[in-house]
Amino acid sequence: MNPIVEFCISNIANGSQETFEALEKDPNLDVLEYGCLSYCTKCMETLYAVVNGEVVEADTPEELTERIYQFIEDNPLF
């Protein structure tokens, strides 16, 4: 089972698209896109993704990518 990384389409439009596209190329991740993840305030204020059910935030797409990979490394599924 691969780690699941979920993105809100509005947050992708607000700046996390680079992270979305980079992670989507990783065959060891399941990257999903939703119309809304119900984190509207967070979505307006920062870049974020939900990784295995936990919110990961960052100020830049590069930082978000790094934090997602770090989160996955620090919190293995098995």
C-alpha positions as CSV (number, residue, x, y, z in Angstrom):
1,M,0.0,0.0,0.0
2,N,1.4,3.4,-1.0
3,P,1.1,6.6,1.1
4,I,-1.9,8.7,0.1
5,V,-1.4,12.4,-0.7
6,E,-4.6,14.4,-1.2
7,F,-4.8,17.9,-2.6
8,C,-7.7,20.4,-2.8
9,I,-8.1,21.7,-6.3
10,S,-8.3,25.3,-4.9
11,N,-5.0,24.9,-3.1
12,I,-3.5,23.5,-6.4
13,A,-4.7,26.7,-8.1
14,N,-3.3,28.8,-5.2
15,G,0.2,27.5,-5.6
16,S,0.7,23.8,-4.8
17,Q,0.4,22.7,-8.4
18,E,4.2,22.2,-8.7
19,T,4.2,19.9,-5.7
20,F,1.1,18.0,-7.0
21,E,2.8,17.4,-10.4
22,A,6.1,16.3,-8.8
23,L,4.5,13.9,-6.5
24,E,2.1,12.6,-9.2
25,K,5.2,11.3,-11.0
26,D,6.3,9.2,-8.0
27,P,5.1,5.6,-8.5
28,N,5.4,5.0,-4.8
29,L,2.7,7.5,-3.9
30,D,-1.0,7.6,-4.5
31,V,-1.7,11.3,-5.3
32,L,-5.4,12.3,-5.4
33,E,-7.1,15.6,-6.3
34,Y,-10.5,16.6,-4.8
35,G,-12.8,19.5,-5.3
36,C,-12.6,20.3,-1.5
37,L,-11.0,18.8,1.5
38,S,-12.9,21.0,4.0
39,Y,-9.8,22.9,5.2
40,C,-11.0,26.2,3.6
41,T,-9.3,28.6,6.0
42,K,-6.0,26.7,5.8
43,C,-6.4,26.5,2.0
44,M,-6.7,30.3,1.8
45,E,-3.7,30.9,4.0
46,T,-1.0,28.4,3.1
47,L,-0.1,25.5,0.8
48,Y,-1.0,22.1,2.2
49,A,-1.8,18.5,1.4
50,V,-3.3,15.7,3.5
51,V,-0.8,12.9,3.8
52,N,-2.3,9.6,5.2
53,G,-5.0,11.6,6.9
54,E,-2.7,14.3,8.4
55,V,-2.3,17.9,7.2
56,V,1.2,18.9,6.0
57,E,1.7,22.7,5.4
58,A,4.4,24.9,3.9
59,D,5.0,28.3,2.5
60,T,6.4,27.3,-0.9
61,P,5.8,24.4,-3.3
62,E,9.4,23.2,-2.8
63,E,9.1,23.2,1.0
64,L,5.7,21.4,0.7
65,T,7.3,18.7,-1.4
66,E,10.1,18.3,1.1
67,R,7.8,18.3,4.1
68,I,5.5,15.6,2.5
69,Y,8.5,13.3,1.9
70,Q,9.8,14.0,5.4
71,F,6.4,13.2,6.9
72,I,6.2,9.9,5.0
73,E,9.6,9.0,6.1
74,D,8.9,9.9,9.8
75,N,5.5,8.1,9.8
76,P,5.7,4.9,7.8
77,L,2.5,3.0,7.1
78,F,3.8,-0.3,8.4
